[in-house]
Amino acid sequence: MTPSKEASAPTQKLRNLPRNVWATGLTSFFMDVSSEMVINVLPLFLANVLGVTTSVIGVIEGIAEATASLLKLFSGWLSDKVRSRKWLAVAGYAISALSKPFFYIASSAIVVAGVRWADRVGKGIRTAPRDALVADSVDEKRRGLAFGIQRAMDTAGAMVGLVIALVVVWLAQSSSLSLGLNTFRTLVLISLVPAVLAVLTIILGTRDVHISGQRVLPRFAFKSLGMRFVVFMLIVSLFDLGNSSDAFLVLRAQNLGVTVTGILGMLVVFNLVYTLVSAPAGSLSDRIGRRRLIIGGWLVYAVIYAGFALANSGWQVWMLYVVYGVYYGLAYGTSKAMIADLVPEALRGTAYGTYNAILGILDFPASAIAGLLWQFFGPAVPFWFGASLSLVAAILMAVWMPRVMATSSSAEIKRAA
């Protein structure tokens, strides 16, 4: 292959990705522009404006994810049952968009928790069908790249949302350490525009893909997804128990003196790193296998969380959070691509629903434990807890999980068998 052809190969791979990959990516872009300008300052709104303690913030964040978990499981199974992904995804995005205006009138922790719950219900409905739609749209040789692009566009939206939030906060309150009520409400109003664009994009830009395999699904059983998937979920669940809400990273930054604008700047650069790493990491997983990148991502996570525990100044937290984007880029999209490798096509919606449901359920104890550890033992302890579980999970993935269960393509599974 000539140098010019080698240089054009990555571009050609991107051009050959189907419409659904780009449309779902653009939908995620718009929704993350909307969500991230609000959600990342929500813990500051709760703590600074409403005076909510870290333990209560942990409970709110945990409930926000856990209460939608059954919907994630059901919507994935239902998309397999009706053999349609698109309209369930549309419904989920629409619910999240409709919930956002209520942040404007939120005046208590209970109201915030209710709105956050509604937003997560929307996410619970859309996530598994959307991921299954992406997996259905590409072959296994491009699956890592497809999920990497989807994550990159999602994260680019988060970065744009954070830049907007940074500008709004800087203009409204400059170097203040606390977030003001009027600033928060301004962000909520601006967030409504991209939320509507997200719903329109998925309606107009995607189409369902024919799903091969059995027509009528059996009664759901976890074991029907296969032992490879079961082992993978056991290890991922251990990791996730130490993966508390990122709200605690934001609070840790504020705890060490980082201003609101400094926190938003930190999040912008984090998302830039995440965006830049996601697509190349996904493509790399197509070549060397998913397991290696997941293990690498978890080891990076362990080092970063240990750093958060040891940090004693704002600039250290700032740098750690930026490197945190490497973990997300390596592991997040790769894990989703790996799920499609481990289960039959006709059960992908159920598998993604199960994956998201289990992690959603674990988000509650993970965040609640972190909040309690922070409140009663100090801000460093929840990060030591997360780093320890991440290290154990990485070791299990490397040593205990058989290679045939982690191979990066179904063809390799057949050859190994």
C-alpha positions in Angstrom: 0.0 0.0 0.0 1.4 3.4 -0.9 1.8 6.1 1.7 -1.1 8.1 0.2 -3.4 5.1 0.4 -2.3 4.4 4.0 -3.0 8.0 4.9 -6.5 7.9 3.3 -7.5 4.5 4.9 -8.7 6.0 8.2 -10.7 8.7 6.3 -12.2 6.0 4.1 -13.2 3.9 7.1 -15.0 7.0 8.6 -16.8 7.7 5.3 -18.0 4.1 5.1 -19.7 4.2 8.5 -23.5 4.0 7.9 -25.9 6.9 8.4 -27.2 5.5 11.7 -23.8 5.8 13.4 -23.5 9.5 12.4 -27.1 10.3 13.2 -27.1 8.7 16.7 -23.7 10.4 17.3 -25.2 13.8 16.3 -28.2 13.2 18.5 -25.9 12.4 21.4 -23.9 15.5 20.6 -26.9 17.8 20.9 -28.3 16.1 24.0 -24.9 16.3 25.7 -24.6 20.0 24.8 -27.9 20.4 26.7 -27.2 18.1 29.6 -23.6 18.9 30.4 -24.1 22.6 30.8 -26.6 21.9 33.6 -25.6 18.5 35.1 -22.0 19.3 35.8 -22.9 22.4 37.9 -25.9 20.7 39.5 -23.9 19.4 42.5 -22.7 23.0 43.0 -26.3 24.3 42.8 -27.3 21.7 45.4 -24.4 22.5 47.7 -24.0 26.3 47.2 -27.6 27.4 46.7 -29.8 24.8 48.4 -27.3 23.9 51.2 -27.5 20.1 50.6 -24.9 17.8 52.3 -22.6 15.5 50.3 -24.4 12.4 51.6 -27.7 13.7 50.3 -26.1 14.6 47.0 -24.8 11.1 46.8 -28.3 9.7 47.4 -29.8 12.0 44.7 -27.2 11.0 42.1 -27.5 7.3 43.0 -31.3 7.4 42.8 -31.2 9.3 39.6 -29.4 6.4 37.9 -30.8 3.4 39.8 -34.5 4.3 39.5 -34.2 4.1 35.7 -32.4 0.8 35.7 -35.4 -1.4 35.2 -36.5 0.7 32.2 -33.0 0.2 30.7 -33.5 -3.5 30.9 -37.1 -3.5 29.7 -36.5 -1.1 26.8 -33.6 -3.2 25.5 -35.7 -6.4 25.8 -38.7 -4.7 24.2 -36.5 -3.5 21.2 -35.6 -7.2 20.6 -39.2 -8.3 21.0 -40.7 -5.8 18.6 -37.5 -5.8 16.4 -37.4 -2.0 16.4 -34.8 0.2 18.0 -35.6 3.7 16.7 -38.8 4.8 18.3 -37.9 3.6 21.7 -34.8 5.8 21.4 -36.9 8.7 20.2 -39.2 8.4 23.2 -36.3 8.4 25.6 -34.7 11.5 24.1 -38.1 13.3 24.1 -38.7 12.5 27.9 -35.3 13.9 28.8 -35.9 17.0 26.7 -39.3 17.6 28.3 -37.9 17.3 31.9 -35.2 19.9 31.5 -37.4 23.1 31.9 -38.3 21.9 35.4 -34.8 22.5 36.7 -35.6 26.2 36.3 -38.2 26.1 39.0 -36.4 23.6 41.3 -36.2 25.1 44.8 -35.5 22.1 47.0 -33.5 18.9 46.9 -36.7 16.9 46.5 -37.7 18.8 43.3 -34.1 18.5 41.9 -34.2 14.7 42.6 -37.6 14.4 40.8 -36.4 16.2 37.7 -33.1 14.3 37.7 -35.1 11.1 38.0 -37.3 12.0 35.0 -34.2 12.9 32.9 -32.7 9.5 33.8 -35.9 7.7 32.9 -35.5 9.2 29.4 -32.0 7.9 29.4 -33.1 4.5 30.6 -35.6 4.2 27.8 -33.2 5.3 25.0 -29.8 3.9 25.8 -30.1 0.2 25.1 -32.1 0.6 21.9 -29.7 3.3 20.6 -26.7 1.2 21.4 -28.3 -1.9 19.7 -29.1 0.3 16.7 -25.4 1.2 16.4 -24.3 -2.4 16.8 -26.9 -3.6 14.2 -25.7 -1.0 11.7 -22.1 -2.2 11.4 -20.1 -5.4 11.0 -17.9 -6.7 13.7 -14.7 -5.4 12.0 -15.9 -1.8 12.4 -17.8 -2.1 15.6 -15.2 -0.6 17.9 -14.7 2.3 15.5 -18.5 2.9 15.4 -18.9 3.0 19.1 -15.7 5.1 19.4 -17.2 7.7 17.0 -20.5 7.6 18.8 -18.7 8.3 22.1 -16.5 11.0 20.5 -19.5 12.9 19.2 -21.3 12.5 22.5 -18.3 13.8 24.4 -17.7 16.7 21.9 -21.3 17.8 22.8 -20.4 17.7 26.4 -17.3 19.8 25.7 -19.4 22.4 23.8 -22.0 22.4 26.6 -19.3 23.0 29.2 -17.8 25.9 27.1 -21.2 27.5 27.0 -21.5 27.0 30.8 -18.0 28.4 31.3 -18.8 31.6 29.3 -22.1 32.1 31.1 -20.6 31.6 34.6 -17.6 33.8 33.7 -19.8 36.7 32.5 -22.2 36.3 35.4 -20.0 35.9 38.4 -16.3 35.8 37.2 -14.0 34.2 39.9 -16.7 33.3 42.5 -16.2 30.1 44.4 -20.0 29.5 44.6 -22.6 29.1 41.9 -25.5 31.6 42.0 -29.2 30.8 41.4 -29.7 33.2 38.5 -26.6 31.8 36.7 -28.0 28.2 37.1 -31.4 29.3 35.7 -29.7 31.0 32.7 -27.9 27.7 31.9 -31.2 25.8 32.1 -32.9 28.1 29.6 -30.1 27.9 27.1 -30.0 24.1 27.4 -33.5 23.7 26.0 -32.4 24.6 22.4 -30.0 21.7 21.9 -32.4 19.3 23.7 -35.0 20.0 21.0 -32.4 19.6 18.2 -31.5 16.2 19.6 -35.0 14.9 19.4 -35.4 16.2 15.8 -32.1 14.7 14.7 -32.9 11.1 15.8 -36.4 11.3 14.3 -35.2 12.6 10.9 -31.7 11.0 10.7 -32.1 7.3 11.8 -33.9 4.3 10.4 -34.4 0.8 11.8 -32.2 -2.1 10.7 -33.5 -5.6 9.9 -32.6 -7.9 12.8 -31.8 -11.5 12.0 -32.4 -14.4 14.3 -35.3 -15.8 16.2 -38.6 -14.0 15.8 -40.2 -14.7 19.2 -38.0 -14.2 22.3 -38.1 -16.6 25.2 -38.9 -15.5 28.7 -36.0 -13.3 29.8 -33.2 -15.2 31.7 -29.8 -13.8 32.5 -28.2 -17.1 31.6 -29.7 -16.9 28.1 -27.1 -14.2 27.3 -24.3 -16.7 27.7 -21.5 -17.4 30.1 -19.1 -14.9 28.4 -21.5 -12.1 29.1 -22.2 -13.2 32.6 -18.5 -13.3 33.5 -17.9 -9.9 31.9 -20.8 -8.4 33.9 -19.6 -9.8 37.2 -16.2 -8.1 36.7 -17.7 -4.9 35.4 -20.0 -4.8 38.3 -17.2 -5.0 40.8 -15.5 -2.1 39.1 -18.7 0.0 39.0 -19.2 -0.4 42.7 -16.2 1.9 43.2 -17.2 4.2 40.3 -19.2 6.8 42.1 -20.8 9.8 40.5 -18.4 12.3 38.9 -20.2 14.9 41.1 -17.7 13.9 43.8 -14.8 14.9 41.5 -16.4 18.3 41.1 -16.9 18.7 44.8 -13.3 17.6 45.4 -12.1 20.3 43.1 -14.1 22.9 44.9 -12.9 21.4 48.2 -9.4 22.2 47.2 -10.1 25.8 46.1 -10.9 25.6 42.4 -13.4 28.3 41.3 -16.6 27.5 39.4 -15.0 28.8 36.2 -11.9 26.8 36.9 -14.1 23.6 37.4 -15.9 24.3 34.1 -12.5 24.8 32.3 -11.3 21.6 33.8 -14.3 19.7 32.5 -13.9 21.2 29.0 -10.3 19.9 28.7 -11.4 16.6 30.1 -14.0 16.2 27.4 -11.6 17.3 24.8 -9.2 14.5 25.8 -12.1 12.0 26.0 -13.2 13.1 22.5 -9.7 12.7 21.0 -9.1 9.3 22.5 -12.5 7.6 21.9 -12.4 7.0 18.1 -8.7 5.9 17.9 -9.2 3.6 20.9 -12.3 2.1 19.4 -10.5 1.4 16.1 -7.5 0.0 18.0 -9.9 -2.4 19.8 -11.0 -3.7 16.4 -7.4 -4.8 15.8 -6.0 -5.9 19.2 -9.1 -6.8 21.1 -11.4 -5.1 23.6 -10.1 -6.7 26.8 -6.6 -5.1 26.6 -8.0 -1.6 26.3 -10.6 -2.1 29.1 -7.8 -3.3 31.4 -5.7 -0.4 30.5 -8.5 2.0 31.1 -9.2 0.6 34.5 -5.6 0.8 35.5 -5.5 4.5 34.5 -8.7 5.0 36.6 -7.0 3.4 39.6 -4.0 5.7 39.3 -6.2 8.8 38.8 -8.5 8.0 41.8 -5.4 7.4 44.0 -4.2 10.8 42.8 -7.5 12.4 43.9 -7.1 10.9 47.3 -3.5 12.3 47.6 -4.1 15.7 46.0 -3.6 18.7 48.3 -4.1 21.6 45.8 -6.5 22.7 43.1 -4.1 22.4 40.2 -3.4 18.8 41.0 -7.1 17.9 40.8 -7.3 19.9 37.6 -4.6 17.9 36.0 -6.0 14.6 37.2 -9.4 15.3 35.9 -7.9 16.1 32.5 -6.1 12.7 32.4 -9.4 11.2 33.5 -10.5 11.6 29.9 -8.0 9.0 28.9 -9.8 6.4 31.0 -13.2 7.2 29.5 -11.8 7.1 26.0 -10.1 3.8 26.4 -12.8 1.9 28.3 -16.3 3.3 27.9 -17.1 2.8 24.2 -14.9 -0.3 24.1 -17.1 -2.0 26.8 -20.2 -1.4 24.7 -18.5 -2.8 21.6 -17.5 -5.8 23.5 -21.1 -6.6 24.5 -22.1 -6.9 20.9 -19.2 -9.4 20.4 -20.4 -11.6 23.3 -24.1 -12.1 22.6 -26.3 -13.1 19.6 -27.6 -10.3 17.3 -31.2 -11.0 18.3 -30.4 -10.5 22.0 -28.4 -7.3 21.7 -31.1 -5.0 23.0 -31.6 -7.3 26.0 -27.8 -7.4 26.6 -27.4 -3.7 26.5 -30.5 -3.2 28.7 -29.0 -5.7 31.2 -25.6 -4.0 31.1 -27.1 -0.5 31.7 -29.6 -1.8 34.3 -27.0 -3.5 36.4 -24.6 -0.6 36.3 -27.6 1.8 37.0 -28.6 -0.2 40.1 -25.0 -0.2 41.3 -24.8 3.6 40.8 -26.9 4.0 43.9 -24.8 2.1 46.4 -21.6 3.4 44.7 -22.6 7.1 45.1 -24.2 6.6 48.5 -21.1 4.8 49.8 -18.9 7.6 48.4 -21.0 10.3 50.0 -21.0 8.6 53.4 -17.2 7.9 53.3 -16.6 11.6 52.4 -18.9 12.9 55.2 -17.7 10.6 58.0 -14.0 9.8 57.1 -12.9 12.7 54.9 -12.8 13.5 51.2 -9.8 11.2 50.4 -11.4 8.0 51.5 -14.0 7.5 48.7 -11.2 7.8 46.1 -9.1 5.2 47.8 -12.1 2.9 47.8 -12.7 3.5 44.0 -9.0 3.0 43.2 -8.9 -0.3 45.1 -11.9 -1.8 43.4 -10.7 -0.7 40.0 -7.4 -2.4 40.5 -9.0 -5.7 41.6 -11.4 -5.6 38.6 -8.5 -5.1 36.2 -6.6 -8.0 37.7 -9.7 -10.2 37.4 -10.2 -9.2 33.8 -6.6 -10.1 33.0 -6.3 -13.3 35.0 -9.7 -14.9 35.7 -11.7 -14.1 32.6 -10.8 -16.7 29.9 -9.4 -15.2 26.7 -12.1 -16.9 24.6 -14.6 -14.9 26.6 -12.9 -11.6 25.8 -12.0 -12.1 22.2 -12.8 -9.2 20.0 -14.8 -10.9 17.3 -17.4 -13.7 17.1 -15.3 -15.4 14.4 -12.4 -15.7 16.8 -14.8 -17.2 19.4 -15.8 -19.9 16.8 -12.2 -20.6 15.9 -11.2 -20.9 19.6 -14.1 -23.3 20.2 
